[in-house]
Amino acid sequence: MKKIFNHIFAVALLLGSVLFSGCIFMTGGYSLSGASIPEAAKTFSVAYFPNNAPMVSPTLSTTFVEALKDKFSRQTKLQLVEEGGDFAFEGEIVGYSSVTASVSGDDYALLNRLTITVKVNFTNAINPDDSFNQTFKAYADYDSTTLLTDIQSELDAEIVEQIVHDIYQAAASNW
């Protein structure tokens, strides 16, 4: 019985190895982040994103830029340069608003929604056809009895994380 189990295990292991190597062969490479970066790409740059929204969070620009740099530094082999990277990100924060998201039967606000909108100009110097100008938006809801100023930094970080993820996915979609 043990011998049969060992044979089944060996066959399963062999099949798994063949399937995995076939996936690598078909895609031309792999990475743990799900993106295979073109070999010619070595650098990326992130310009300062000014906060041009009508309502301003004082630290949002810095939080956003650092999060975008951190994402590409951690998820890719690319080196960060001051400007003119093979992959370059520029843009501005154009929206920052808090509105009522949910109302009770008695017309009292239950939840508020903080929304951040960022315009991004992504330049891909390796494959210019993959460059884009796109607007990214994300939000987080919070209890209406809580002042925005009390949880602003946590909400900003949560929303920025989602926007940075979406930007990464858009930039890496053709890798």
CNS distance restraints for C-alpha pairs under 8 A (distance, minus, plus):
assign (resid   1 and name CA) (resid   5 and name CA) 6.37 0.50 0.50
assign (resid   2 and name CA) (resid   6 and name CA) 6.22 0.50 0.50
assign (resid   3 and name CA) (resid   7 and name CA) 6.34 0.50 0.50
assign (resid   4 and name CA) (resid   8 and name CA) 6.23 0.50 0.50
assign (resid   5 and name CA) (resid   9 and name CA) 6.07 0.50 0.50
assign (resid   6 and name CA) (resid  10 and name CA) 6.09 0.50 0.50
assign (resid   7 and name CA) (resid  11 and name CA) 6.17 0.50 0.50
assign (resid   8 and name CA) (resid  12 and name CA) 6.12 0.50 0.50
assign (resid   9 and name CA) (resid  13 and name CA) 6.09 0.50 0.50
assign (resid  10 and name CA) (resid  14 and name CA) 6.11 0.50 0.50
assign (resid  11 and name CA) (resid  15 and name CA) 6.12 0.50 0.50
assign (resid  12 and name CA) (resid  16 and name CA) 6.09 0.50 0.50
assign (resid  13 and name CA) (resid  17 and name CA) 6.19 0.50 0.50
assign (resid  14 and name CA) (resid  18 and name CA) 6.23 0.50 0.50
assign (resid  15 and name CA) (resid  19 and name CA) 6.15 0.50 0.50
assign (resid  16 and name CA) (resid  20 and name CA) 6.08 0.50 0.50
assign (resid  17 and name CA) (resid  21 and name CA) 6.07 0.50 0.50
assign (resid  18 and name CA) (resid  22 and name CA) 5.98 0.50 0.50
assign (resid  19 and name CA) (resid  23 and name CA) 6.27 0.50 0.50
assign (resid  20 and name CA) (resid  24 and name CA) 6.45 0.50 0.50
assign (resid  21 and name CA) (resid  25 and name CA) 6.10 0.50 0.50
assign (resid  22 and name CA) (resid  26 and name CA) 6.06 0.50 0.50
assign (resid  23 and name CA) (resid  27 and name CA) 6.13 0.50 0.50
assign (resid  24 and name CA) (resid  28 and name CA) 5.84 0.50 0.50
assign (resid  24 and name CA) (resid  29 and name CA) 5.11 0.50 0.50
assign (resid  24 and name CA) (resid  30 and name CA) 6.18 0.50 0.50
assign (resid  25 and name CA) (resid  29 and name CA) 6.83 0.50 0.50
assign (resid  28 and name CA) (resid  36 and name CA) 7.99 0.50 0.50
assign (resid  29 and name CA) (resid  36 and name CA) 6.06 0.50 0.50
assign (resid  30 and name CA) (resid  34 and name CA) 6.85 0.50 0.50
assign (resid  30 and name CA) (resid  35 and name CA) 6.64 0.50 0.50
assign (resid  30 and name CA) (resid  36 and name CA) 5.24 0.50 0.50
assign (resid  31 and name CA) (resid  35 and name CA) 5.68 0.50 0.50
assign (resid  31 and name CA) (resid  36 and name CA) 5.68 0.50 0.50
assign (resid  33 and name CA) (resid  75 and name CA) 6.03 0.50 0.50
assign (resid  33 and name CA) (resid  76 and name CA) 7.82 0.50 0.50
assign (resid  35 and name CA) (resid 172 and name CA) 6.08 0.50 0.50
assign (resid  35 and name CA) (resid 173 and name CA) 7.60 0.50 0.50
assign (resid  35 and name CA) (resid 175 and name CA) 5.75 0.50 0.50
assign (resid  36 and name CA) (resid 175 and name CA) 5.26 0.50 0.50
assign (resid  37 and name CA) (resid  41 and name CA) 6.94 0.50 0.50
assign (resid  37 and name CA) (resid  76 and name CA) 7.66 0.50 0.50
assign (resid  37 and name CA) (resid 172 and name CA) 7.76 0.50 0.50
assign (resid  37 and name CA) (resid 175 and name CA) 5.32 0.50 0.50
assign (resid  38 and name CA) (resid 126 and name CA) 8.00 0.50 0.50
assign (resid  38 and name CA) (resid 175 and name CA) 6.44 0.50 0.50
assign (resid  40 and name CA) (resid 126 and name CA) 6.91 0.50 0.50
assign (resid  41 and name CA) (resid  78 and name CA) 7.16 0.50 0.50
assign (resid  41 and name CA) (resid  86 and name CA) 5.74 0.50 0.50
assign (resid  41 and name CA) (resid  87 and name CA) 7.60 0.50 0.50
assign (resid  41 and name CA) (resid 126 and name CA) 6.57 0.50 0.50
assign (resid  42 and name CA) (resid  77 and name CA) 7.48 0.50 0.50
assign (resid  42 and name CA) (resid  78 and name CA) 5.05 0.50 0.50
assign (resid  42 and name CA) (resid  79 and name CA) 6.24 0.50 0.50
assign (resid  42 and name CA) (resid  85 and name CA) 7.96 0.50 0.50
assign (resid  42 and name CA) (resid  86 and name CA) 6.57 0.50 0.50
assign (resid  43 and name CA) (resid  78 and name CA) 4.81 0.50 0.50
assign (resid  43 and name CA) (resid  79 and name CA) 4.58 0.50 0.50
assign (resid  43 and name CA) (resid  80 and name CA) 5.74 0.50 0.50
assign (resid  43 and name CA) (resid  81 and name CA) 6.42 0.50 0.50
assign (resid  43 and name CA) (resid  85 and name CA) 4.89 0.50 0.50
assign (resid  43 and name CA) (resid  86 and name CA) 5.19 0.50 0.50
assign (resid  43 and name CA) (resid  87 and name CA) 6.56 0.50 0.50
assign (resid  44 and name CA) (resid  72 and name CA) 7.96 0.50 0.50
assign (resid  44 and name CA) (resid  78 and name CA) 6.23 0.50 0.50
assign (resid  44 and name CA) (resid  79 and name CA) 6.17 0.50 0.50
assign (resid  44 and name CA) (resid  80 and name CA) 5.13 0.50 0.50
assign (resid  44 and name CA) (resid  81 and name CA) 6.08 0.50 0.50
assign (resid  44 and name CA) (resid  83 and name CA) 7.90 0.50 0.50
assign (resid  44 and name CA) (resid  84 and name CA) 7.51 0.50 0.50
assign (resid  44 and name CA) (resid  85 and name CA) 4.10 0.50 0.50
assign (resid  44 and name CA) (resid  86 and name CA) 5.48 0.50 0.50
assign (resid  44 and name CA) (resid  87 and name CA) 4.55 0.50 0.50
assign (resid  44 and name CA) (resid  88 and name CA) 5.55 0.50 0.50
assign (resid  44 and name CA) (resid  89 and name CA) 7.94 0.50 0.50
assign (resid  45 and name CA) (resid  69 and name CA) 7.85 0.50 0.50
assign (resid  45 and name CA) (resid  80 and name CA) 5.69 0.50 0.50
assign (resid  45 and name CA) (resid  81 and name CA) 5.24 0.50 0.50
assign (resid  45 and name CA) (resid  82 and name CA) 5.84 0.50 0.50
assign (resid  45 and name CA) (resid  83 and name CA) 5.18 0.50 0.50
assign (resid  45 and name CA) (resid  84 and name CA) 6.27 0.50 0.50
assign (resid  45 and name CA) (resid  85 and name CA) 4.76 0.50 0.50
assign (resid  45 and name CA) (resid  86 and name CA) 7.74 0.50 0.50
assign (resid  45 and name CA) (resid  87 and name CA) 6.44 0.50 0.50
assign (resid  45 and name CA) (resid  88 and name CA) 4.75 0.50 0.50
assign (resid  45 and name CA) (resid  89 and name CA) 6.16 0.50 0.50
assign (resid  46 and name CA) (resid  65 and name CA) 6.87 0.50 0.50
assign (resid  46 and name CA) (resid  68 and name CA) 7.47 0.50 0.50
assign (resid  46 and name CA) (resid  69 and name CA) 6.59 0.50 0.50
assign (resid  46 and name CA) (resid  82 and name CA) 7.35 0.50 0.50
assign (resid  46 and name CA) (resid  83 and name CA) 7.08 0.50 0.50
assign (resid  46 and name CA) (resid  88 and name CA) 5.98 0.50 0.50
assign (resid  46 and name CA) (resid  89 and name CA) 4.77 0.50 0.50
assign (resid  46 and name CA) (resid  90 and name CA) 6.25 0.50 0.50
assign (resid  47 and name CA) (resid  65 and name CA) 7.59 0.50 0.50
assign (resid  47 and name CA) (resid  82 and name CA) 7.76 0.50 0.50
assign (resid  47 and name CA) (resid  83 and name CA) 7.03 0.50 0.50
assign (resid  47 and name CA) (resid  88 and name CA) 7.82 0.50 0.50
assign (resid  47 and name CA) (resid  89 and name CA) 6.17 0.50 0.50
assign (resid  47 and name CA) (resid  90 and name CA) 5.13 0.50 0.50
assign (resid  47 and name CA) (resid  91 and name CA) 7.58 0.50 0.50
assign (resid  48 and name CA) (resid  61 and name CA) 7.32 0.50 0.50
assign (resid  48 and name CA) (resid  62 and name CA) 7.79 0.50 0.50
assign (resid  48 and name CA) (resid  65 and name CA) 6.40 0.50 0.50
assign (resid  48 and name CA) (resid  90 and name CA) 7.06 0.50 0.50
assign (resid  48 and name CA) (resid  91 and name CA) 7.69 0.50 0.50
assign (resid  49 and name CA) (resid  61 and name CA) 5.77 0.50 0.50
assign (resid  49 and name CA) (resid  62 and name CA) 7.99 0.50 0.50
assign (resid  49 and name CA) (resid  64 and name CA) 7.80 0.50 0.50
assign (resid  49 and name CA) (resid  65 and name CA) 6.68 0.50 0.50
assign (resid  49 and name CA) (resid  90 and name CA) 6.60 0.50 0.50
assign (resid  49 and name CA) (resid  91 and name CA) 5.34 0.50 0.50
assign (resid  49 and name CA) (resid  92 and name CA) 4.47 0.50 0.50
assign (resid  49 and name CA) (resid  93 and name CA) 6.34 0.50 0.50
assign (resid  50 and name CA) (resid  61 and name CA) 5.96 0.50 0.50
assign (resid  50 and name CA) (resid  91 and name CA) 7.59 0.50 0.50
assign (resid  50 and name CA) (resid  92 and name CA) 5.08 0.50 0.50
assign (resid  50 and name CA) (resid  93 and name CA) 6.12 0.50 0.50
assign (resid  51 and name CA) (resid  56 and name CA) 6.68 0.50 0.50
assign (resid  51 and name CA) (resid  60 and name CA) 7.32 0.50 0.50
assign (resid  51 and name CA) (resid  61 and name CA) 5.86 0.50 0.50
assign (resid  51 and name CA) (resid  92 and name CA) 6.07 0.50 0.50
assign (resid  51 and name CA) (resid  93 and name CA) 4.64 0.50 0.50
assign (resid  51 and name CA) (resid  94 and name CA) 6.60 0.50 0.50
assign (resid  52 and name CA) (resid  56 and name CA) 7.60 0.50 0.50
assign (resid  52 and name CA) (resid  92 and name CA) 6.65 0.50 0.50
assign (resid  52 and name CA) (resid  93 and name CA) 5.66 0.50 0.50
assign (resid  52 and name CA) (resid  94 and name CA) 5.21 0.50 0.50
assign (resid  52 and name CA) (resid  95 and name CA) 7.49 0.50 0.50
assign (resid  53 and name CA) (resid  93 and name CA) 6.11 0.50 0.50
assign (resid  53 and name CA) (resid  94 and name CA) 4.41 0.50 0.50
assign (resid  53 and name CA) (resid  95 and name CA) 4.57 0.50 0.50
assign (resid  53 and name CA) (resid  96 and name CA) 5.75 0.50 0.50
assign (resid  54 and name CA) (resid  94 and name CA) 7.79 0.50 0.50
assign (resid  54 and name CA) (resid  95 and name CA) 6.97 0.50 0.50
assign (resid  54 and name CA) (resid  96 and name CA) 7.14 0.50 0.50
assign (resid  55 and name CA) (resid  95 and name CA) 7.50 0.50 0.50
assign (resid  55 and name CA) (resid  96 and name CA) 5.65 0.50 0.50
assign (resid  55 and name CA) (resid  97 and name CA) 6.49 0.50 0.50
assign (resid  56 and name CA) (resid  60 and name CA) 7.88 0.50 0.50
assign (resid  56 and name CA) (resid  96 and name CA) 6.59 0.50 0.50
assign (resid  57 and name CA) (resid  96 and name CA) 7.72 0.50 0.50
assign (resid  59 and name CA) (resid  63 and name CA) 6.11 0.50 0.50
assign (resid  60 and name CA) (resid  64 and name CA) 5.96 0.50 0.50
assign (resid  60 and name CA) (resid 156 and name CA) 6.90 0.50 0.50
assign (resid  61 and name CA) (resid  65 and name CA) 6.16 0.50 0.50
assign (resid  61 and name CA) (resid  93 and name CA) 7.36 0.50 0.50
assign (resid  62 and name CA) (resid  66 and name CA) 6.02 0.50 0.50
assign (resid  63 and name CA) (resid  67 and name CA) 6.09 0.50 0.50
assign (resid  63 and name CA) (resid 157 and name CA) 7.20 0.50 0.50
assign (resid  63 and name CA) (resid 160 and name CA) 7.64 0.50 0.50
assign (resid  64 and name CA) (resid  68 and name CA) 6.22 0.50 0.50
assign (resid  64 and name CA) (resid 160 and name CA) 5.93 0.50 0.50
assign (resid  64 and name CA) (resid 164 and name CA) 7.74 0.50 0.50
assign (resid  65 and name CA) (resid  69 and name CA) 6.23 0.50 0.50
assign (resid  66 and name CA) (resid  70 and name CA) 5.99 0.50 0.50
assign (resid  67 and name CA) (resid  71 and name CA) 6.08 0.50 0.50
assign (resid  67 and name CA) (resid 160 and name CA) 7.38 0.50 0.50
assign (resid  67 and name CA) (resid 161 and name CA) 7.08 0.50 0.50
assign (resid  67 and name CA) (resid 164 and name CA) 6.93 0.50 0.50
assign (resid  68 and name CA) (resid  72 and name CA) 6.48 0.50 0.50
assign (resid  68 and name CA) (resid 164 and name CA) 5.69 0.50 0.50
assign (resid  69 and name CA) (resid  73 and name CA) 6.06 0.50 0.50
assign (resid  69 and name CA) (resid  80 and name CA) 7.42 0.50 0.50
assign (resid  70 and name CA) (resid  74 and name CA) 5.98 0.50 0.50
assign (resid  71 and name CA) (resid  75 and name CA) 5.89 0.50 0.50
assign (resid  71 and name CA) (resid 164 and name CA) 7.36 0.50 0.50
assign (resid  71 and name CA) (resid 165 and name CA) 7.87 0.50 0.50
assign (resid  71 and name CA) (resid 168 and name CA) 7.71 0.50 0.50
assign (resid  72 and name CA) (resid  76 and name CA) 5.54 0.50 0.50
assign (resid  72 and name CA) (resid  78 and name CA) 7.21 0.50 0.50
assign (resid  72 and name CA) (resid 168 and name CA) 7.57 0.50 0.50
assign (resid  73 and name CA) (resid  77 and name CA) 7.01 0.50 0.50
assign (resid  73 and name CA) (resid  78 and name CA) 6.56 0.50 0.50
assign (resid  73 and name CA) (resid  79 and name CA) 6.94 0.50 0.50
assign (resid  73 and name CA) (resid  80 and name CA) 7.06 0.50 0.50
assign (resid  80 and name CA) (resid  85 and name CA) 7.56 0.50 0.50
assign (resid  81 and name CA) (resid  85 and name CA) 6.17 0.50 0.50
assign (resid  83 and name CA) (resid  88 and name CA) 7.38 0.50 0.50
assign (resid  84 and name CA) (resid  88 and name CA) 6.27 0.50 0.50
assign (resid  85 and name CA) (resid 125 and name CA) 7.80 0.50 0.50
assign (resid  86 and name CA) (resid 123 and name CA) 7.80 0.50 0.50
assign (resid  86 and name CA) (resid 124 and name CA) 6.05 0.50 0.50
assign (resid  86 and name CA) (resid 125 and name CA) 4.98 0.50 0.50
assign (resid  86 and name CA) (resid 126 and name CA) 6.28 0.50 0.50
assign (resid  87 and name CA) (resid 122 and name CA) 7.07 0.50 0.50
assign (resid  87 and name CA) (resid 123 and name CA) 5.74 0.50 0.50
assign (resid  87 and name CA) (resid 124 and name CA) 4.77 0.50 0.50
assign (resid  87 and name CA) (resid 125 and name CA) 6.26 0.50 0.50
assign (resid  87 and name CA) (resid 126 and name CA) 7.83 0.50 0.50
assign (resid  88 and name CA) (resid 122 and name CA) 5.69 0.50 0.50
assign (resid  88 and name CA) (resid 123 and name CA) 5.06 0.50 0.50
assign (resid  88 and name CA) (resid 124 and name CA) 6.64 0.50 0.50
assign (resid  89 and name CA) (resid 120 and name CA) 6.71 0.50 0.50
assign (resid  89 and name CA) (resid 121 and name CA) 5.84 0.50 0.50
assign (resid  89 and name CA) (resid 122 and name CA) 4.76 0.50 0.50
assign (resid  89 and name CA) (resid 123 and name CA) 6.57 0.50 0.50
assign (resid  90 and name CA) (resid 120 and name CA) 5.83 0.50 0.50
assign (resid  90 and name CA) (resid 121 and name CA) 5.12 0.50 0.50
assign (resid  90 and name CA) (resid 122 and name CA) 6.56 0.50 0.50
assign (resid  91 and name CA) (resid 118 and name CA) 7.30 0.50 0.50
assign (resid  91 and name CA) (resid 119 and name CA) 5.34 0.50 0.50
assign (resid  91 and name CA) (resid 120 and name CA) 4.54 0.50 0.50
assign (resid  91 and name CA) (resid 121 and name CA) 5.60 0.50 0.50
assign (resid  92 and name CA) (resid 118 and name CA) 5.86 0.50 0.50
assign (resid  92 and name CA) (resid 119 and name CA) 5.43 0.50 0.50
assign (resid  92 and name CA) (resid 120 and name CA) 6.86 0.50 0.50
assign (resid  93 and name CA) (resid 116 and name CA) 7.62 0.50 0.50
assign (resid  93 and name CA) (resid 117 and name CA) 6.04 0.50 0.50
assign (resid  93 and name CA) (resid 118 and name CA) 4.37 0.50 0.50
assign (resid  93 and name CA) (resid 119 and name CA) 6.27 0.50 0.50
assign (resid  94 and name CA) (resid 116 and name CA) 7.87 0.50 0.50
assign (resid  94 and name CA) (resid 117 and name CA) 5.62 0.50 0.50
assign (resid  94 and name CA) (resid 118 and name CA) 5.61 0.50 0.50
assign (resid  94 and name CA) (resid 119 and name CA) 6.71 0.50 0.50
assign (resid  95 and name CA) (resid 115 and name CA) 7.30 0.50 0.50
assign (resid  95 and name CA) (resid 116 and name CA) 5.32 0.50 0.50
assign (resid  95 and name CA) (resid 117 and name CA) 4.49 0.50 0.50
assign (resid  95 and name CA) (resid 118 and name CA) 6.82 0.50 0.50
assign (resid  96 and name CA) (resid 114 and name CA) 7.20 0.50 0.50
assign (resid  96 and name CA) (resid 115 and name CA) 5.67 0.50 0.50
assign (resid  96 and name CA) (resid 116 and name CA) 4.62 0.50 0.50
assign (resid  96 and name CA) (resid 117 and name CA) 6.48 0.50 0.50
assign (resid  97 and name CA) (resid 113 and name CA) 7.92 0.50 0.50
assign (resid  97 and name CA) (resid 114 and name CA) 5.61 0.50 0.50
assign (resid  97 and name CA) (resid 115 and name CA) 5.36 0.50 0.50
assign (resid  97 and name CA) (resid 116 and name CA) 6.79 0.50 0.50
assign (resid  98 and name CA) (resid 112 and name CA) 6.47 0.50 0.50
assign (resid  98 and name CA) (resid 113 and name CA) 5.34 0.50 0.50
assign (resid  98 and name CA) (resid 114 and name CA) 4.34 0.50 0.50
assign (resid  98 and name CA) (resid 115 and name CA) 6.40 0.50 0.50
assign (resid  99 and name CA) (resid 112 and name CA) 5.47 0.50 0.50
assign (resid  99 and name CA) (resid 113 and name CA) 5.36 0.50 0.50
assign (resid  99 and name CA) (resid 114 and name CA) 6.74 0.50 0.50
assign (resid 100 and name CA) (resid 109 and name CA) 6.25 0.50 0.50
assign (resid 100 and name CA) (resid 110 and name CA) 7.82 0.50 0.50
assign (resid 100 and name CA) (resid 111 and name CA) 6.11 0.50 0.50
assign (resid 100 and name CA) (resid 112 and name CA) 4.33 0.50 0.50
assign (resid 100 and name CA) (resid 113 and name CA) 6.09 0.50 0.50
assign (resid 100 and name CA) (resid 144 and name CA) 7.92 0.50 0.50
assign (resid 101 and name CA) (resid 109 and name CA) 7.60 0.50 0.50
assign (resid 101 and name CA) (resid 110 and name CA) 7.59 0.50 0.50
assign (resid 101 and name CA) (resid 111 and name CA) 5.26 0.50 0.50
assign (resid 101 and name CA) (resid 112 and name CA) 4.84 0.50 0.50
assign (resid 101 and name CA) (resid 113 and name CA) 5.41 0.50 0.50
assign (resid 101 and name CA) (resid 141 and name CA) 7.32 0.50 0.50
assign (resid 102 and name CA) (resid 109 and name CA) 5.91 0.50 0.50
assign (resid 102 and name CA) (resid 110 and name CA) 5.34 0.50 0.50
assign (resid 102 and name CA) (resid 111 and name CA) 4.98 0.50 0.50
assign (resid 102 and name CA) (resid 112 and name CA) 6.89 0.50 0.50
assign (resid 103 and name CA) (resid 107 and name CA) 5.57 0.50 0.50
assign (resid 103 and name CA) (resid 108 and name CA) 5.36 0.50 0.50
assign (resid 103 and name CA) (resid 109 and name CA) 4.40 0.50 0.50
assign (resid 103 and name CA) (resid 110 and name CA) 5.28 0.50 0.50
assign (resid 103 and name CA) (resid 111 and name CA) 7.14 0.50 0.50
assign (resid 104 and name CA) (resid 108 and name CA) 5.19 0.50 0.50
assign (resid 104 and name CA) (resid 109 and name CA) 6.26 0.50 0.50
assign (resid 104 and name CA) (resid 110 and name CA) 6.15 0.50 0.50
assign (resid 109 and name CA) (resid 144 and name CA) 6.07 0.50 0.50
assign (resid 110 and name CA) (resid 143 and name CA) 6.21 0.50 0.50
assign (resid 110 and name CA) (resid 144 and name CA) 5.29 0.50 0.50
assign (resid 110 and name CA) (resid 145 and name CA) 7.73 0.50 0.50
assign (resid 111 and name CA) (resid 141 and name CA) 6.25 0.50 0.50
assign (resid 111 and name CA) (resid 142 and name CA) 5.53 0.50 0.50
assign (resid 111 and name CA) (resid 143 and name CA) 4.71 0.50 0.50
assign (resid 111 and name CA) (resid 144 and name CA) 4.78 0.50 0.50
assign (resid 112 and name CA) (resid 141 and name CA) 5.53 0.50 0.50
assign (resid 112 and name CA) (resid 142 and name CA) 5.35 0.50 0.50
assign (resid 112 and name CA) (resid 143 and name CA) 6.22 0.50 0.50
assign (resid 112 and name CA) (resid 144 and name CA) 5.41 0.50 0.50
assign (resid 113 and name CA) (resid 139 and name CA) 6.47 0.50 0.50
assign (resid 113 and name CA) (resid 140 and name CA) 5.66 0.50 0.50
assign (resid 113 and name CA) (resid 141 and name CA) 4.29 0.50 0.50
assign (resid 113 and name CA) (resid 142 and name CA) 6.29 0.50 0.50
assign (resid 114 and name CA) (resid 139 and name CA) 5.39 0.50 0.50
assign (resid 114 and name CA) (resid 140 and name CA) 5.47 0.50 0.50
assign (resid 114 and name CA) (resid 141 and name CA) 6.27 0.50 0.50
assign (resid 114 and name CA) (resid 142 and name CA) 7.80 0.50 0.50
assign (resid 114 and name CA) (resid 155 and name CA) 7.60 0.50 0.50
assign (resid 115 and name CA) (resid 137 and name CA) 7.01 0.50 0.50
assign (resid 115 and name CA) (resid 138 and name CA) 5.75 0.50 0.50
assign (resid 115 and name CA) (resid 139 and name CA) 4.19 0.50 0.50
assign (resid 115 and name CA) (resid 140 and name CA) 6.74 0.50 0.50
assign (resid 115 and name CA) (resid 159 and name CA) 7.73 0.50 0.50
assign (resid 116 and name CA) (resid 137 and name CA) 5.70 0.50 0.50
assign (resid 116 and name CA) (resid 138 and name CA) 5.76 0.50 0.50
assign (resid 116 and name CA) (resid 139 and name CA) 6.30 0.50 0.50
assign (resid 116 and name CA) (resid 159 and name CA) 7.05 0.50 0.50
assign (resid 116 and name CA) (resid 160 and name CA) 7.87 0.50 0.50
assign (resid 117 and name CA) (resid 135 and name CA) 6.89 0.50 0.50
assign (resid 117 and name CA) (resid 136 and name CA) 5.69 0.50 0.50
assign (resid 117 and name CA) (resid 137 and name CA) 4.36 0.50 0.50
assign (resid 117 and name CA) (resid 138 and name CA) 6.82 0.50 0.50
assign (resid 118 and name CA) (resid 135 and name CA) 5.62 0.50 0.50
assign (resid 118 and name CA) (resid 136 and name CA) 5.24 0.50 0.50
assign (resid 118 and name CA) (resid 137 and name CA) 6.38 0.50 0.50
assign (resid 119 and name CA) (resid 133 and name CA) 7.30 0.50 0.50
assign (resid 119 and name CA) (resid 134 and name CA) 5.86 0.50 0.50
assign (resid 119 and name CA) (resid 135 and name CA) 4.31 0.50 0.50
assign (resid 119 and name CA) (resid 136 and name CA) 6.33 0.50 0.50
assign (resid 120 and name CA) (resid 132 and name CA) 7.85 0.50 0.50
assign (resid 120 and name CA) (resid 133 and name CA) 5.65 0.50 0.50
assign (resid 120 and name CA) (resid 134 and name CA) 5.39 0.50 0.50
assign (resid 120 and name CA) (resid 135 and name CA) 6.06 0.50 0.50
assign (resid 120 and name CA) (resid 136 and name CA) 7.52 0.50 0.50
assign (resid 121 and name CA) (resid 131 and name CA) 7.75 0.50 0.50
assign (resid 121 and name CA) (resid 132 and name CA) 5.93 0.50 0.50
assign (resid 121 and name CA) (resid 133 and name CA) 4.43 0.50 0.50
assign (resid 121 and name CA) (resid 134 and name CA) 6.63 0.50 0.50
assign (resid 122 and name CA) (resid 131 and name CA) 5.35 0.50 0.50
assign (resid 122 and name CA) (resid 132 and name CA) 5.21 0.50 0.50
assign (resid 122 and name CA) (resid 133 and name CA) 6.26 0.50 0.50
assign (resid 122 and name CA) (resid 171 and name CA) 7.38 0.50 0.50
assign (resid 123 and name CA) (resid 128 and name CA) 6.87 0.50 0.50
assign (resid 123 and name CA) (resid 130 and name CA) 7.77 0.50 0.50
assign (resid 123 and name CA) (resid 131 and name CA) 4.68 0.50 0.50
assign (resid 123 and name CA) (resid 132 and name CA) 6.72 0.50 0.50
assign (resid 124 and name CA) (resid 128 and name CA) 5.10 0.50 0.50
assign (resid 124 and name CA) (resid 129 and name CA) 7.68 0.50 0.50
assign (resid 124 and name CA) (resid 130 and name CA) 6.11 0.50 0.50
assign (resid 124 and name CA) (resid 131 and name CA) 5.01 0.50 0.50
assign (resid 127 and name CA) (resid 131 and name CA) 7.47 0.50 0.50
assign (resid 130 and name CA) (resid 171 and name CA) 7.69 0.50 0.50
assign (resid 130 and name CA) (resid 174 and name CA) 7.02 0.50 0.50
assign (resid 131 and name CA) (resid 171 and name CA) 7.85 0.50 0.50
assign (resid 136 and name CA) (resid 163 and name CA) 6.26 0.50 0.50
assign (resid 136 and name CA) (resid 166 and name CA) 7.38 0.50 0.50
assign (resid 136 and name CA) (resid 167 and name CA) 7.41 0.50 0.50
assign (resid 137 and name CA) (resid 163 and name CA) 6.51 0.50 0.50
assign (resid 138 and name CA) (resid 159 and name CA) 5.82 0.50 0.50
assign (resid 138 and name CA) (resid 160 and name CA) 7.84 0.50 0.50
assign (resid 138 and name CA) (resid 162 and name CA) 6.62 0.50 0.50
assign (resid 138 and name CA) (resid 163 and name CA) 6.12 0.50 0.50
assign (resid 139 and name CA) (resid 159 and name CA) 5.75 0.50 0.50
assign (resid 140 and name CA) (resid 155 and name CA) 6.53 0.50 0.50
assign (resid 140 and name CA) (resid 158 and name CA) 7.46 0.50 0.50
assign (resid 140 and name CA) (resid 159 and name CA) 6.40 0.50 0.50
assign (resid 142 and name CA) (resid 146 and name CA) 7.32 0.50 0.50
assign (resid 146 and name CA) (resid 150 and name CA) 7.02 0.50 0.50
assign (resid 146 and name CA) (resid 151 and name CA) 7.74 0.50 0.50
assign (resid 147 and name CA) (resid 151 and name CA) 7.10 0.50 0.50
assign (resid 148 and name CA) (resid 152 and name CA) 5.35 0.50 0.50
assign (resid 151 and name CA) (resid 155 and name CA) 6.20 0.50 0.50
assign (resid 152 and name CA) (resid 156 and name CA) 5.88 0.50 0.50
assign (resid 153 and name CA) (resid 157 and name CA) 6.15 0.50 0.50
assign (resid 154 and name CA) (resid 158 and name CA) 6.24 0.50 0.50
assign (resid 155 and name CA) (resid 159 and name CA) 6.09 0.50 0.50
assign (resid 156 and name CA) (resid 160 and name CA) 5.91 0.50 0.50
assign (resid 157 and name CA) (resid 161 and name CA) 6.06 0.50 0.50
assign (resid 158 and name CA) (resid 162 and name CA) 6.65 0.50 0.50
assign (resid 159 and name CA) (resid 163 and name CA) 6.32 0.50 0.50
assign (resid 160 and name CA) (resid 164 and name CA) 5.95 0.50 0.50
assign (resid 161 and name CA) (resid 165 and name CA) 6.13 0.50 0.50
assign (resid 162 and name CA) (resid 166 and name CA) 6.24 0.50 0.50
assign (resid 163 and name CA) (resid 167 and name CA) 6.17 0.50 0.50
assign (resid 164 and name CA) (resid 168 and name CA) 6.08 0.50 0.50
assign (resid 165 and name CA) (resid 169 and name CA) 6.19 0.50 0.50
assign (resid 166 and name CA) (resid 170 and name CA) 6.17 0.50 0.50
assign (resid 167 and name CA) (resid 171 and name CA) 6.10 0.50 0.50
assign (resid 168 and name CA) (resid 172 and name CA) 5.92 0.50 0.50
assign (resid 169 and name CA) (resid 173 and name CA) 5.71 0.50 0.50
